[in-house]
Amino acid sequence: MTRSAVRHTASLLVTLVLAAPAAFAADEPIATDRPDFVESSDVVGKGRLQVETSALLERDKSDGARARALSTPTLLRVGVTDAVELRVETDGRSVVRDMDRNGQRSTTAAWNDTSVGMKWHAADGGGTLPSVGVLLHADLPSGTRAVRGQGVRPSLRVVGEWELPAGMSLGVMPGVGVERNDAGARYRYGILGVVVGKELGERVRGFAEIAMPQIAHVRDGGTQASFDIGAAWLLSDTVQLDTMLARGLNRRTPDLAWTVGLSFKL
């Protein structure tokens, strides 16, 4: 990461941390945007600080080549009002170990780009109406050169969540984003996630999900899709432990991914 990128990211983190109080209990149990792909429609609340961090292990095999990647996705959320929060997100540090079809091995370690954005809780749910959240993000070219994206890449997502009978829930998240292909040309891509959740106890929930973080033409990298299952445990009203296992549904998506995360709210 360049020195200017480090200073920029550090100043954002310091500003957001100072915007929140040192620590106090939340009125509601913690509601996180992880480990599933579909975000929550909820925000953290005015003056609240929430950190969601994790380790992510991915494995892929294609045309005789193999790759393993370890990264540290982290999200920082700060409540501005009871309906709006600011967000800083990154995949953190990643280490990728490759082996080509000839058995040659290589390792790449890098810092990934940082994304800044906001979430607006647009509507509460009730009856047949969903709880609605709107997320606007911009990925910044702040990572190590080997993995750095080209320019600022915005995205817009809308989340709808329905509470169903028998402790079930349904979440749907369509969206659109802008990226650049290998030739440097801008292209638009679609986003879609659908998750079904189930309360497994007073403090445990499970879920199953179809996640498509990119729906695009083949010349722009094609569509990525996975099937995910996971669970989250509330250790207290302000601390959550979670895990998820994902299976890629096409060759453009890692074959397997596993994450374990810890989230806490101040």
N, C-alpha and C positions, 0 to 999 in steps of 0.2 A: 504494500500500500504506500502511495506517495505521502510525503510529509504534509502537504496541503490537505490531502484527503483525511489523514489521521487527525489533524487539527480541526477540520470541519466536523468530522464525526464525533470527536471528543467534546467539542463545544455544544453540539446538539444534545448529547447525553447529559452533560452538566446542566444545561438550561432546563431540560425536562425534569431531572432529579430535584433541582432547586425549586421547581414549580410545585412540588408535592410536599406535604407535611412529613416530618421525620417518620412517624409511624402511629397508626391508630387502627382500631378494629373496624372491619367493614360492617355495614348494616345488613348486607346480604352475603350468603356464602359465595366464595370465589366462582366466577364463570369465565372460562378460558376460551381462547381461539384454537387451542390444540387439544389432543394430538391429531384430530381429523382435519381434512383439507377444508371443509366447509366452515367458515367463520361463525362465531356467535353473533346474534343481532344485538346483544347487550354491550354497553360501555361500562367502564370501571367506576364512574361517578365522579362528581366534582372534587378536585383536590386529591384524588386517590392515585397511587402509583402501583402498577402491577408489572412483574417481571415473569416471563415465560421462557425458560431455557431448556436445552435438551442436547442429547447426542444422537446422531443419525448415522446408521451404517447401511450402505447400499452395495449390492453385488450385481454384476451384469456379465453376461457371456454372449458373444455374437461373432459368428464366422471364425471360430477358433481362438478369438482374443478374449481376454478376461480383464475385468476391472473391479477393484474394491475401493470404496470411498468412505471416509469418516469425516463428518462435519458437525458443527455445533450451532444449529439454528437458535436464534434468540430474538425475542420480541419485547420491547419496552413500551408500556401503555400509560399515559398520564391523562387523567380527567380534567378537562377545561370547564365543562358544565355538566349537569346531570344527563345531557343528551349528546355531548361531543367529547371525543378524546383525541389526543395526538399520539402518533405511533412512530417508533424507529425500529426497523427490522433488518436482520442480516442472517445469512447462513454461516457467518463467523469464519473460523479457521477450518480449512479442509485439507485433507491429505488423501491423494489418489494414487493407488498402486496399480499399474497396468502391466499386463503380459501379452505380447503380440502372438500371432499364430506360429512364429518361429521360436518362441520361448524367451525372447528378449524382454527384460524387466526394466521398468522405470518408475520413479516416484515424483509426484508433483505436489508441493505444499504451497498454499496460497491463502490470502484473505479475500473473502467474497465481497461483492458490492453491498452497499447499504441502501435500504429503501426508507423513505419518510412519507408520512401520510396522516390521514385522519379518518375516524369513523363517526358517523352520525346515526344515533338510534332514532329512526324516523317515526316509528309507530309501535305501540304495545299491541300484543295479540289479544284476541278474545273471540269466543265462539268459533266460527269458521275462518276468521281473519287471522293472518299470521303476524307475528312480531317481525318488524322490518328494520334492517340496518343497511347503511350505504357506506362503502369504503372507497376512498380515493387515495391512490399511492403513486409514488414516482421512484423508480429505481435509478440510483445515481452511479456514474462511472467512477467508483471510489476504491475498487478492489485492486489486487495485484494484477499487473499487466497481463499475465497469462490467462486470467479468467475474467478480466474487466469487460463489461458491456460497453456498447457504443452510444454515447450521449445519454440524455435523460429519457427514460421509457415509462410513460404513464399507464395506469390501469384503473378501471372502474369495475366494482363488483357490488351486487345487491343481494342481500341475504333475506330469505323468508323462512321463519320457523313456526311450526304448528305443534301444539300440545295435543296428543291423541289419547284415547282411553287406555287403561291398563298400564300406565307408566311409559307409554311409547311416545316418540316424538319424530318429526320429519323436518329436515332442513334442506333447502334448495338454494344454490348460489350460482346464478349466471353472471357473466361479466365479459368485458372486452379489454384488450390491452394493445400496446404498440411496441414492437421490437424492431431489430435490424437483423437481416440475414448475413451470411458470410460475405456477400458482395457489398455490404454496407447499406443496402436499400431498405427503407422502412416498410413494414408490413403490419397489418392488423391481425389479431388472433382472438379466438373465442375462449371463454373459460366456463366450465360447468362442473358443479359438484352436487351430489345427492346423497344424503346420509339419513339413516334410520337409527334412532337411539332407543335404548330400553333401560329403565331404572332396575338395577339388580339388587338393590338394597337402599337403606337410607342414605348411604354415602358412596355408593358405587354405581356407575353407569357403564353400559357397554354400547357398542355401535358397529354398524357395517356400512360401507360407503363405496360409491363409485366416484373417482376423482379424475377430472380431465383438466389439468392446469394449462394445457395449450391445445387448441383446435385450429389447425392451420393447414395450408396447402403443402404438399410434399416438398416443393422447392424452398419452402420456408421452415423446414424441419419437421413437418408433418404433425400428426396428433399424438399426444402423450396421454396414456390412460392407465389406471390401476384400480384394483379392488383391495380395499383396506378393511381390517377389523381391529378393534382395540377396546381399551377400557380406561377409566379414570377413577381414582380414589381420592375422596376428600379426607386428608389427614386431620384437618381442622377447618373452620370456616374461612381461613385465609391461606391455606396451603393445600396444593393438589399434587399428586403423583400420578403419572399416566404412562401408557405404552401403546404402540400400534405396530402391526405387521402388514406390509403391503406387497401385493403380487402384481407385477407388470402385465398388462394385457396385450402389449404389442412390442415390437423390437426397438421402438424409440424410447421405451420406458425401462428403467432398471428392472431386472428379473425379480429381485427381492429387496425389500427395505425394511429396516426395523429401527424404531426409535423409542427412547425412554426419556421422560421429561419431568421437570420439577417447576412448579409455578407458585408464586407467593404474592400476596397483596398487602400493601401498607396503607 
